[in-house]
């Protein structure tokens, strides 16, 4: 069984995709105590095993310094049964986000991408996955930095990357991510066979041309049927039902506005044209699940904001996944928005597992 060392783990959405695809999670590192607490809680609720080396609630840079030898020994132990060891991680990305402050490599979060790459080069896992926002791929100054990171890795690794959207894997959310996979050169001389498309269910071009409903007047507690010609499993309402969000442990977790109800009522169902106060449409997929910087998503047919349970469902997580009751509402929404959609994570994990089995 191939082993995973996870960095910037958040509450573990990416890790869960790997766990559910046959990988063993040996090591988890996350700086936020709230997020790593949620990681523990959710895995206990789902009956999943603890990471072999536990939960490391510390700055990742410690593994480039005082704890480097400790990490090396853990990797060696994990490899002792001839397993391959891989690093996975998505360093915090606001500094590269199109909607962020564009500090790039010089921002506090941007510097963590360099830390992750330095860690890979120092410890030389058998393979790795680097995940980040499309701004690192699309924005010229950030793309130059990204190419620089790739050049530093290319001395030891064969690399392949892809700009991937969660919709392609069946998650009900328009969310682009850059995925970079690398495998050590001493394992193979061929990366061209990496099967990026193997578990893709939908063509993004086809999805964008489907007859999705447009904005229409908001009606509180209204009921409508799914229109013809669209895949229902990519819709908000399908996932609300699938995850039984009203009875989910986080089904009552939502911000209650002190004012603004009248404003909410004026926003049409499906009007997501503004940065804030987007009302998602029940029979469309959601915009990117991200609730920072005053971005507010409204329920399609209720006079309120989304609950945590609803946001988790739009991240395509299993309905058994829940966040702890003592976690602050702000942290619940933040960790949900930060995470990789589960179906995307699972699809990529299966792709990597297939590739490794072919080259091993």
BELCORFEN-V204048 format. One record per pair of residues at least 4 apart in sequence whose C-alpha atoms are under 7 Angstrom apart, sorted by the first residue. I is the first residue (numbers start at 0). J is the second residue. D is the distance in Angstrom with one decimal. If there is no record, write none. Layout:
i: (I/I)
j: (J/J)
d: (D/D)
This chain:
i: (0/0/0/1/1/1/1/1/2/2/2/2/2/2/2/2/2/3/3/3/3/3/3/3/3/3/4/4/4/4/4/4/4/5/5/5/5/5/5/6/6/6/6/6/7/7/7/7/7/8/8/8/8/9/9/9/9/9/10/10/10/10/10/11/11/12/12/12/12/12/13/13/13/13/14/15/16/16/16/16/16/17/17/17/17/17/18/18/18/19/20/20/20/24/25/25/25/26/26/26/26/26/27/27/27/27/28/28/28/28/29/29/29/29/30/30/30/31/31/32/32/33/33/34/34/35/35/36/37/37/37/38/39/40/40/40/41/41/41/41/42/42/43/45/45/49/50/60/60/61/61/62/62/62/63/63/66/67/68/69/70/71/71/72/73/74/75/77/78/78/78/83/84/84/84/85/85/85/85/86/86/86/86/87/87/87/88/88/88/89/89/89/90/90/90/91/92/92/92/92/92/93/93/94/94/94/94/94/94/94/94/95/95/95/95/95/95/95/96/96/96/97/102/103/103/104/104/105/105/106/110/111/112/113/114/115/116/116/117/118/119/119/120/125/125/126/126/126/127/127/127/128/128/128/128/129/129/129/130/130/130/130/131/131/131/132/132/132/133/133/133/133/133/134/134/135/135/135/136/136/136/137/138/139/140/141/142/143/144/145/146/147/148/149/152/153/153/155/155/156/156/156/156/157/157/157/157/157/158/158/158/158/159/159/159/159/160/160/160/161/161/161/162/162/162/162/163/163/163/164/164/164/164/165/165/165/165/165/165/165/165/166/166/166/166/167/167/167/167/167/168/168/168/168/168/168/168/169/169/169/170/170/170/170/170/171/171/171/171/171/171/172/172/172/172/172/173/173/173/173/174/184/187/193/194/194/195/197/198/198/201/202/203/204/205/209/210/210/211/211/212/212/213/214/214/214/214/215/215/215/216/216/217/217/217/217/217/218/219/219/219/220/220/221/225/225/231/232/233/233/234/234/234/234/234/235/235/235/235/235/235/235/236/236/236/237/238/238/238/239/239/239/239/240/242/242/243/244/244/244/245/246/247/248/249/249/249/249/250/250/250/251/252/252/252/253/253/253/253/254/259/260/261/262/263/264/266/266/267/268/268/268/268/269/269/269/270/270/270/271/271/271/272/273/274/275/275/275/276/276/276/276/277/277/277/278/278/278/278/279/279/279/279/279/280/281/288/288/289/290/290/290/290/290/296/296/297/297/297/298/298/298/298/305/305/306/307/307/307/308/309/310/310/311/311/311/312/314/314/315/315/315/316/316/322/326/326/327/328/329/330/331/332/333/334/339/340/341/342/343/344/345/346/347/348/349/350/351/352/353/354/355)
j: (22/23/82/22/23/82/83/84/22/23/24/25/77/82/83/84/85/22/23/24/25/26/84/85/86/87/24/25/26/27/85/86/87/26/27/28/86/87/88/27/28/29/87/88/28/29/88/89/90/27/28/29/88/29/34/35/334/338/34/35/37/38/334/15/38/16/338/339/340/341/17/339/341/344/18/19/20/341/344/345/348/21/22/344/345/348/22/23/24/345/345/348/349/50/50/51/52/50/51/52/53/54/50/53/54/55/54/55/56/57/35/55/56/57/56/57/58/35/56/36/56/37/326/38/334/39/56/40/41/322/323/42/43/44/322/323/45/320/321/322/46/47/47/319/320/53/54/64/114/65/66/66/67/70/67/118/70/71/72/73/74/75/122/76/77/78/79/82/82/83/84/125/124/125/126/124/125/126/127/124/126/127/128/127/128/129/128/129/130/129/130/131/111/112/131/108/96/108/109/131/132/99/108/99/100/101/102/103/106/108/109/99/101/103/132/134/135/141/101/132/134/134/106/109/141/109/110/109/110/110/114/115/116/117/118/119/120/148/121/122/123/124/152/182/183/181/182/183/180/181/182/178/179/180/181/178/179/180/176/177/178/179/176/177/178/175/176/177/137/162/175/176/177/138/141/141/142/145/141/142/177/142/142/143/144/145/146/147/148/149/150/151/152/153/156/157/158/183/184/181/182/183/184/181/182/183/184/190/180/181/182/190/179/180/181/190/178/179/180/177/178/179/175/176/177/178/175/176/177/173/174/175/176/169/170/172/173/174/175/340/343/170/171/172/173/199/200/201/202/203/198/199/200/201/342/343/346/200/233/342/233/314/315/340/342/233/234/235/284/285/313/284/285/286/287/313/284/285/286/287/287/188/358/354/350/354/350/350/346/350/206/206/207/208/209/229/228/229/229/283/282/283/269/267/268/269/270/267/268/269/267/268/264/266/267/268/300/300/300/301/302/300/301/300/231/282/237/237/283/284/238/281/282/283/284/239/281/282/283/284/285/313/240/281/282/241/242/312/313/243/244/309/312/244/312/318/247/250/308/309/250/250/308/321/307/308/321/322/306/307/308/306/306/307/328/304/305/306/307/304/263/264/265/266/302/302/270/278/278/278/279/280/299/278/279/280/277/278/279/277/278/279/277/277/294/293/294/295/294/295/296/297/295/296/297/296/297/298/299/285/296/297/298/299/299/299/310/336/336/294/295/332/333/336/304/305/303/304/305/302/303/304/305/309/310/310/311/331/332/312/313/314/335/315/316/335/316/340/341/340/341/342/320/341/331/330/331/331/332/333/334/335/336/337/338/344/344/345/346/347/348/349/350/351/352/353/354/355/356/357/358/359)
d: (6.3/6.8/5.9/5.4/6.3/5.1/5.0/6.1/5.9/4.9/6.0/6.2/6.9/6.7/6.2/4.8/6.2/6.7/6.0/4.8/5.7/6.7/5.9/5.0/5.9/7.0/6.5/5.8/4.6/6.2/6.1/4.8/6.4/5.9/4.8/6.1/5.8/5.0/5.9/6.2/4.8/6.4/6.3/4.9/6.0/5.0/5.7/6.1/5.8/6.5/6.0/5.3/6.7/6.0/5.2/6.4/6.4/7.0/5.1/5.9/5.5/4.3/6.4/5.9/5.7/6.6/5.7/5.8/6.8/5.8/6.7/5.6/6.5/5.2/6.1/6.1/6.4/5.7/4.7/3.9/6.4/6.6/5.5/6.9/5.9/5.1/5.1/6.0/6.7/6.9/6.4/6.2/5.7/5.4/4.7/4.5/5.8/5.6/6.4/5.3/6.2/6.8/6.8/6.7/5.1/5.9/6.2/4.6/5.9/6.8/6.0/6.4/5.2/6.4/5.2/5.0/5.5/6.3/6.9/6.0/6.5/6.3/6.8/6.2/6.6/6.3/7.0/6.2/6.0/5.7/6.0/6.3/6.2/6.2/6.9/6.2/6.2/5.8/5.6/6.1/6.0/5.1/6.1/6.3/6.7/6.5/6.9/6.7/6.5/5.7/5.5/4.7/4.4/6.6/5.3/6.2/6.4/6.3/6.3/6.5/6.3/6.2/6.5/6.2/6.2/6.2/6.2/6.9/5.0/6.2/6.5/5.9/5.6/5.4/6.7/5.4/5.7/4.7/5.0/6.5/6.6/4.6/6.3/5.6/4.7/6.2/6.4/5.5/6.2/5.8/4.4/5.6/5.9/5.5/7.0/5.5/6.2/6.3/6.7/6.3/6.4/5.3/6.9/6.0/6.0/5.0/4.9/4.7/5.9/6.2/5.5/6.9/5.6/5.2/6.9/5.3/5.6/6.8/6.8/6.2/5.1/5.6/4.9/5.3/6.3/4.4/5.4/6.0/6.1/6.1/6.5/6.2/6.3/6.0/6.1/6.3/6.3/7.0/6.0/6.0/5.3/6.5/6.7/6.0/5.5/5.4/4.3/6.2/5.8/5.3/6.7/6.9/5.7/4.7/6.7/5.9/5.0/6.5/6.7/5.8/4.8/6.5/5.7/5.3/6.8/6.8/4.9/5.8/5.9/7.0/5.9/5.2/5.5/5.2/7.0/4.9/5.4/6.4/6.9/5.0/6.7/6.5/5.8/6.3/6.7/6.2/6.1/6.3/6.3/6.3/6.2/6.5/6.5/6.1/5.9/6.2/6.9/5.8/5.9/5.6/5.2/4.4/5.2/5.5/5.5/6.3/5.9/6.3/5.8/4.5/6.8/6.9/5.9/5.5/6.5/6.9/5.5/4.3/6.1/5.9/5.5/6.7/6.7/5.7/4.5/6.3/5.5/5.3/6.2/6.6/5.3/4.3/6.2/6.8/5.4/6.2/6.3/5.5/6.6/6.6/5.4/5.0/6.0/5.9/6.0/5.4/5.7/4.7/6.1/6.0/7.0/5.1/5.4/6.7/6.0/5.5/6.6/6.5/6.1/6.6/6.3/6.7/5.5/6.8/5.9/4.4/5.6/6.3/4.6/6.0/5.8/5.2/4.6/5.7/5.8/6.5/6.9/6.3/5.2/5.4/5.1/6.2/6.5/6.0/6.3/7.0/6.6/6.7/5.7/6.9/7.0/6.2/6.2/6.6/6.4/6.3/6.4/6.6/6.7/6.2/7.0/7.0/6.2/5.9/5.5/4.4/5.3/5.5/5.4/6.7/4.8/6.1/6.8/6.7/4.7/5.0/6.6/6.1/5.1/5.2/6.4/5.2/5.7/6.1/7.0/6.1/6.3/5.7/7.0/5.6/6.8/6.4/5.0/4.7/4.7/6.3/5.0/6.2/6.1/5.5/6.5/6.8/6.2/4.8/6.3/6.0/6.0/5.7/6.6/5.9/5.5/6.3/6.4/6.8/6.2/4.6/6.2/5.6/5.5/5.8/5.1/5.9/6.2/6.5/5.7/4.9/6.6/6.9/6.0/6.6/4.9/6.4/5.2/5.5/6.9/6.6/6.3/4.4/6.3/6.7/6.2/6.4/6.8/7.0/6.8/6.8/6.6/6.5/6.6/5.4/6.1/5.3/5.4/5.4/4.7/4.1/5.9/5.4/6.7/4.2/5.8/6.4/6.9/6.2/6.0/6.4/4.4/5.0/6.8/4.8/5.6/6.3/6.2/4.8/5.9/5.7/4.5/6.1/5.8/6.1/6.8/6.4/6.5/5.4/5.3/5.6/6.9/5.3/4.4/5.0/6.0/6.7/6.8/6.4/6.0/6.3/6.1/4.3/5.7/6.9/6.0/5.5/5.3/6.1/6.7/6.3/6.1/6.8/6.4/6.2/6.4/6.5/7.0/6.7/6.1/6.4/5.7/4.5/6.2/6.0/5.4/6.0/6.6/5.3/7.0/6.6/6.5/6.2/6.4/6.1/5.9/6.2/6.1/6.1/6.2/6.4/6.3/6.0/6.0/6.2/6.0/6.2/6.3/6.2/6.1/6.1/6.3/6.1/6.2/6.4/6.4/5.7)
